[in-house]
Amino acid sequence: METLDIADDGRPVVLVTGASSGIGRATAIEFARRRDAHLVLTARREHELRETSEATERARDRTTTGRAGTGDSAATVLCVACDLATADGIDTLVAAIRAKAGRLDVLVNNAGVGGDQSFDAPTTMRDADRMLALNLRAPIALCHELLPLLRASRGSIVNISSVAGLIGTPDSEVYSSTKWALTGFSEALRASQSRFDVHVACVHPGPVPTPGWPHARLARSRFGRRVLASNVEVIARTCERAARRRGGPAPVRPRTYAPIPLLRGLAPWSIRALLERAARTGMRARLHAPLEQEQTP
């Protein structure tokens, strides 16, 4: 852990989990560029966290130097390498924030893990344990532990759920479960913390072709890229706006998926038909995959 102290100089302190790549890295860059924020970045991979830190420094808008209340000192980037799927990881991160900053203005719960394997796969329960720990328990634990700091600053919590938290997608039964639960947790927390002026937003990204996520096939489809897939920059901007209490408490990106809650209420049969068709298509793809691989030169 670094020995840096975060100055109380008027800049907001922003914690971004899962900041080593993808949405987390883009979100850290967005807060550095638009808010000149002090950043606390966390993920398991220290080397990639350093790369994110360097990227935020390159992206900072130098015109913010000298803004009232910030002075001429540079903003701090604190990197904390830990595994948030473990209780020790949560404790390490919370202790670092309390010791090095003593305050917090924005919590972005982005860290997560997913997959699209069949539910009857041999590794399902092993993977389920990590999904439940990282996708659900970690954001709940961080909100619980850091809520006093966020109440003191009248800050914001941005939980990154998924479109899978609005619709149960085939071959992601456990992942969808964690994201539905995170969506529900965010809604309940928003209601309970409103009296303390703590803002809670829940962002629902569609498929994003980022490292470690099973959406690379979308990049090969023009329709997928333009209509179905989102990108990390769009989601990062959405998170930064949500932290400023703009854009609604539960934005969906891309907006292609925004009608899902309405359809669930007014025409649930359409959602069921869509999911069943997607499941059949996915099953055919898996059955044909070995033959296609054998035919590849």
C-alpha positions as CSV (number, residue, x, y, z in Angstrom):
1,M,0.0,0.0,0.0
2,E,1.2,3.5,-0.7
3,T,2.1,6.0,2.0
4,L,0.5,9.0,0.3
5,D,-1.9,11.2,2.2
6,I,-4.9,12.8,0.3
7,A,-5.1,16.5,1.0
8,D,-8.3,18.2,2.0
9,D,-8.0,20.8,-0.7
10,G,-11.5,21.1,-2.1
11,R,-11.1,18.3,-4.6
12,P,-13.5,15.4,-4.3
13,V,-12.2,12.0,-3.2
14,V,-13.5,9.2,-5.6
15,L,-13.1,5.5,-5.1
16,V,-13.4,3.3,-8.2
17,T,-13.3,-0.5,-7.7
18,G,-12.2,-2.8,-10.6
19,A,-10.1,0.1,-11.9
20,S,-7.4,-2.0,-13.6
21,S,-9.1,-2.0,-17.0
22,G,-12.4,-1.6,-19.0
23,I,-15.2,0.4,-17.4
24,G,-13.2,1.0,-14.2
25,R,-10.2,2.5,-15.9
26,A,-12.4,4.7,-18.2
27,T,-14.4,5.9,-15.2
28,A,-11.3,6.8,-13.3
29,I,-10.0,8.8,-16.3
30,E,-13.4,10.6,-16.6
31,F,-13.3,11.7,-12.9
32,A,-9.8,12.9,-13.3
33,R,-10.5,14.8,-16.5
34,R,-13.8,16.4,-15.5
35,R,-13.5,16.7,-11.7
36,D,-9.7,16.8,-11.1
37,A,-10.5,14.4,-8.3
38,H,-8.3,12.6,-5.9
39,L,-8.6,9.0,-6.8
40,V,-8.5,5.8,-4.9
41,L,-8.2,2.9,-7.3
42,T,-8.5,-0.7,-6.5
43,A,-8.2,-4.1,-8.2
44,R,-6.2,-7.3,-7.8
45,R,-3.6,-6.4,-10.4
46,E,-1.2,-3.8,-9.2
47,H,0.7,-3.4,-12.5
48,E,-2.6,-2.6,-14.3
49,L,-3.6,-0.2,-11.5
50,R,-0.4,1.7,-12.1
51,E,-1.2,1.9,-15.8
52,T,-4.6,3.3,-14.9
53,S,-3.0,5.8,-12.6
54,E,-0.7,7.0,-15.4
55,A,-3.6,7.2,-17.8
56,T,-5.5,9.5,-15.4
57,E,-2.5,11.8,-15.0
58,R,-2.2,12.1,-18.8
59,A,-6.0,12.8,-19.1
60,R,-6.3,15.4,-16.4
61,D,-7.5,18.7,-17.7
62,R,-4.7,21.1,-16.8
63,T,-7.0,24.1,-17.0
64,T,-8.4,22.9,-13.6
65,T,-5.1,23.8,-11.9
66,G,-5.7,26.9,-9.8
67,R,-9.5,26.3,-9.6
68,A,-10.8,27.9,-6.4
69,G,-10.2,25.6,-3.4
70,T,-7.7,23.3,-5.1
71,G,-4.6,25.4,-5.1
72,D,-1.6,24.5,-7.3
73,S,-0.9,21.0,-5.9
74,A,-1.4,17.9,-8.0
75,A,-4.3,15.6,-7.2
76,T,-3.4,12.3,-5.5
77,V,-3.9,8.8,-7.0
78,L,-3.8,6.1,-4.4
79,C,-3.6,2.5,-5.7
80,V,-4.7,-0.3,-3.4
81,A,-4.2,-3.8,-4.8
82,C,-6.6,-6.2,-3.0
83,D,-9.2,-8.9,-3.8
84,L,-12.6,-7.5,-2.9
85,A,-14.1,-11.0,-3.1
86,T,-12.5,-11.6,0.3
87,A,-13.2,-10.0,3.7
88,D,-9.5,-9.2,4.1
89,G,-9.6,-7.3,0.8
90,I,-12.6,-5.2,1.9
91,D,-10.8,-4.5,5.3
92,T,-7.6,-3.5,3.5
93,L,-9.4,-1.0,1.2
94,V,-11.5,0.6,3.9
95,A,-8.5,1.0,6.2
96,A,-6.6,2.7,3.4
97,I,-9.3,5.2,2.7
98,R,-9.8,6.0,6.4
99,A,-6.0,6.4,7.0
100,K,-5.0,8.2,3.8
101,A,-8.1,10.4,3.1
102,G,-10.5,10.3,6.1
103,R,-13.2,11.4,3.7
104,L,-15.0,10.1,0.6
105,D,-17.3,11.9,-1.9
106,V,-18.0,9.3,-4.5
107,L,-18.0,5.5,-4.3
108,V,-18.2,3.7,-7.7
109,N,-18.8,0.0,-7.2
110,N,-17.6,-1.4,-10.5
111,A,-15.7,-4.6,-9.7
112,G,-17.4,-7.7,-11.0
113,V,-17.0,-11.0,-12.7
114,G,-19.2,-12.7,-15.2
115,G,-19.5,-15.6,-17.6
116,D,-21.9,-17.2,-20.1
117,Q,-21.3,-20.9,-19.6
118,S,-24.2,-23.4,-19.3
119,F,-25.7,-23.7,-15.9
120,D,-25.0,-27.4,-15.8
121,A,-21.2,-26.9,-16.3
122,P,-19.0,-28.6,-13.7
123,T,-17.5,-25.3,-12.5
124,T,-20.8,-23.5,-12.0
125,M,-20.9,-23.6,-8.2
126,R,-17.2,-22.6,-7.9
127,D,-17.8,-19.7,-10.2
128,A,-21.0,-18.8,-8.3
129,D,-19.2,-18.3,-5.1
130,R,-16.9,-15.7,-6.6
131,M,-19.7,-14.0,-8.5
132,L,-21.8,-13.7,-5.3
133,A,-18.8,-12.4,-3.3
134,L,-17.5,-9.9,-5.9
135,N,-20.7,-8.8,-7.7
136,L,-22.9,-8.5,-4.6
137,R,-21.3,-8.9,-1.2
138,A,-18.4,-6.5,-2.0
139,P,-20.6,-3.5,-3.0
140,I,-22.9,-4.1,0.0
141,A,-19.9,-4.3,2.3
142,L,-18.3,-1.2,0.9
143,C,-21.5,0.8,1.2
144,H,-21.9,-0.4,4.8
145,E,-18.4,0.4,5.8
146,L,-18.0,3.7,4.0
147,L,-21.5,5.2,4.5
148,P,-20.4,7.4,7.5
149,L,-17.9,9.1,5.2
150,L,-20.4,9.5,2.4
151,R,-23.1,10.9,4.8
152,A,-20.5,13.4,6.1
153,S,-19.8,14.6,2.6
154,R,-23.4,14.2,1.3
155,G,-21.8,12.2,-1.4
156,S,-22.8,9.7,-4.1
157,I,-22.8,6.0,-4.6
158,V,-22.8,4.6,-8.1
159,N,-23.4,0.9,-8.4
160,I,-22.7,-0.6,-11.8
161,S,-25.3,-3.3,-12.3
162,S,-26.1,-4.6,-15.8
163,V,-28.9,-5.0,-18.3
164,A,-28.8,-8.6,-16.9
165,G,-30.1,-6.9,-13.7
166,L,-33.3,-6.0,-15.6
167,I,-33.8,-9.2,-17.7
168,G,-32.7,-12.8,-16.9
169,T,-30.3,-13.5,-19.8
170,P,-29.8,-17.2,-20.9
171,D,-26.6,-18.9,-19.7
172,S,-26.0,-16.3,-17.1
173,E,-28.3,-17.5,-14.3
174,V,-25.9,-16.8,-11.5
175,Y,-24.6,-13.5,-13.0
176,S,-28.1,-12.3,-13.6
177,S,-29.1,-13.2,-10.0
178,T,-26.2,-11.1,-8.6
179,K,-27.1,-8.1,-10.8
180,W,-30.8,-8.3,-10.0
181,A,-29.9,-8.3,-6.4
182,L,-27.6,-5.3,-6.8
183,T,-30.3,-3.4,-8.6
184,G,-32.7,-4.1,-5.8
185,F,-30.1,-3.2,-3.1
186,S,-29.5,0.1,-4.9
187,E,-33.2,0.9,-5.0
188,A,-33.6,0.2,-1.3
189,L,-30.4,2.1,-0.3
190,R,-31.5,5.1,-2.4
191,A,-34.7,5.3,-0.5
192,S,-33.2,4.9,3.0
193,Q,-30.3,7.3,2.5
194,S,-32.2,10.1,0.8
195,R,-32.9,11.6,4.2
196,F,-29.1,11.9,4.7
197,D,-28.7,13.5,1.3
198,V,-26.6,10.6,0.0
199,H,-27.4,10.0,-3.6
200,V,-27.5,6.4,-4.9
201,A,-27.5,5.6,-8.6
202,C,-27.5,2.2,-10.3
203,V,-26.1,2.2,-13.9
204,H,-27.2,-0.7,-16.2
205,P,-24.7,-1.2,-19.0
206,G,-25.5,-3.5,-21.9
207,P,-22.8,-5.8,-23.3
208,V,-19.4,-4.2,-23.3
209,P,-16.5,-6.0,-25.1
210,T,-13.9,-5.5,-22.3
211,P,-11.2,-7.9,-21.1
212,G,-12.5,-10.9,-19.3
213,W,-16.1,-10.6,-20.4
214,P,-17.8,-12.8,-22.9
215,H,-19.0,-10.2,-25.4
216,A,-16.1,-10.1,-27.9
217,R,-18.4,-11.6,-30.6
218,L,-20.4,-8.4,-30.7
219,A,-17.4,-6.6,-32.1
220,R,-17.7,-8.8,-35.2
221,S,-21.2,-7.7,-35.9
222,R,-22.0,-4.2,-37.2
223,F,-25.5,-4.4,-35.8
224,G,-24.1,-5.5,-32.5
225,R,-21.5,-2.7,-32.3
226,R,-24.0,0.0,-33.3
227,V,-27.2,-1.1,-31.5
228,L,-26.6,-3.8,-28.9
229,A,-23.1,-3.0,-27.5
230,S,-22.1,-0.1,-25.3
231,N,-18.6,1.1,-24.7
232,V,-16.5,2.1,-21.7
233,E,-16.4,5.8,-22.5
234,V,-20.2,6.1,-22.6
235,I,-20.6,4.2,-19.4
236,A,-17.8,6.3,-17.7
237,R,-19.5,9.5,-18.7
238,T,-22.8,8.1,-17.4
239,C,-21.2,7.3,-14.0
240,E,-19.7,10.7,-13.7
241,R,-23.0,12.4,-14.4
242,A,-24.8,10.0,-12.0
243,A,-22.4,11.1,-9.3
244,R,-23.4,14.7,-9.9
245,R,-27.1,13.6,-9.6
246,R,-27.8,14.0,-13.3
247,G,-29.3,11.6,-15.8
248,G,-31.7,9.8,-13.5
249,P,-31.1,7.2,-10.7
250,A,-31.1,4.1,-12.9
251,P,-29.7,4.9,-16.4
252,V,-29.5,2.2,-19.0
253,R,-26.8,2.3,-21.7
254,P,-27.2,1.9,-24.5
255,R,-30.7,3.2,-24.5
256,T,-31.7,0.3,-26.8
257,Y,-32.4,-1.6,-23.6
258,A,-34.2,1.1,-21.8
259,P,-37.8,-0.2,-22.6
260,I,-37.1,-3.5,-20.9
261,P,-38.8,-2.6,-17.6
262,L,-41.8,-1.2,-19.4
263,L,-42.1,-4.3,-21.6
264,R,-41.8,-6.6,-18.5
265,G,-44.8,-4.8,-17.0
266,L,-47.0,-4.4,-20.1
267,A,-46.0,-7.3,-22.3
268,P,-44.2,-9.9,-20.3
269,W,-44.8,-12.5,-23.0
270,S,-42.6,-10.6,-25.4
271,I,-39.7,-10.8,-22.9
272,R,-40.2,-14.5,-22.4
273,A,-40.3,-15.1,-26.2
274,L,-37.1,-13.1,-26.7
275,L,-35.3,-15.0,-23.9
276,E,-36.4,-18.4,-25.2
277,R,-35.3,-17.6,-28.7
278,A,-31.9,-16.3,-27.4
279,A,-31.5,-19.5,-25.4
280,R,-32.2,-21.7,-28.5
281,T,-29.8,-19.7,-30.6
282,G,-27.0,-20.0,-28.0
283,M,-27.5,-23.7,-27.7
284,R,-27.2,-24.2,-31.5
285,A,-24.0,-22.1,-31.4
286,R,-22.5,-24.3,-28.7
287,L,-23.5,-27.5,-30.5
288,H,-21.9,-26.3,-33.8
289,A,-18.8,-24.8,-32.2
290,P,-16.7,-28.0,-32.1
291,L,-17.4,-28.7,-35.8
292,E,-16.6,-25.2,-36.8
293,Q,-13.4,-25.3,-34.9
294,E,-12.3,-28.5,-36.5
295,Q,-13.0,-27.0,-39.9
296,T,-10.9,-23.9,-39.2
297,P,-7.5,-24.2,-41.0
